[in-house]
Amino acid sequence: MTHLPRPRSAPGEPSSASDISGTAGTVVVTTVASDSHTWNLVFLQLLLEERGYRVINLGPCVPDSLLLSECLRHDPALVVVSSVNGHGHVDGLRLARTLRGHPDLATVPVVIGGKLGVSASAAERGRQAAALLEAGFDAVFDDGQEDDLRRYLDSARPAPALTGARSGAPGAP
């Protein structure tokens, strides 16, 4: 199950984030600080590059401070956080607050997915997803739901030409 987003900016409201659809966008792909896995990052990089995105893959065990500085350096249209070690929920809460705490990144779309916890309980995964959304993620994807990520990417629309504003997160009016 995918837990989808709440809008970062209302229609007609300016956003500092670039639109994530199109061929010119940069996407930062990362794990959380406690995750040493790389295969998931390579998969995501290939998926995003096939869609025309420029990908900055930060690799495994990325400290929050490094992700913050790289996001400020590259001004991404999207940040994709992947974790497969079962600690993504805990690290993700802290990471979201770090990114959202910086004014230049407050409206950049940030999503997280993978094995975010160790519980097999759907209810517990739902609580974790809700907490991640509350902390500032725009979408949370369960392990193995790459099709949901594809739909998320496909649902982003260019901003209206007159206002220059993003249309908002997928699923938003």
Disulfide bonds with the S-S distance in Angstrom:
none
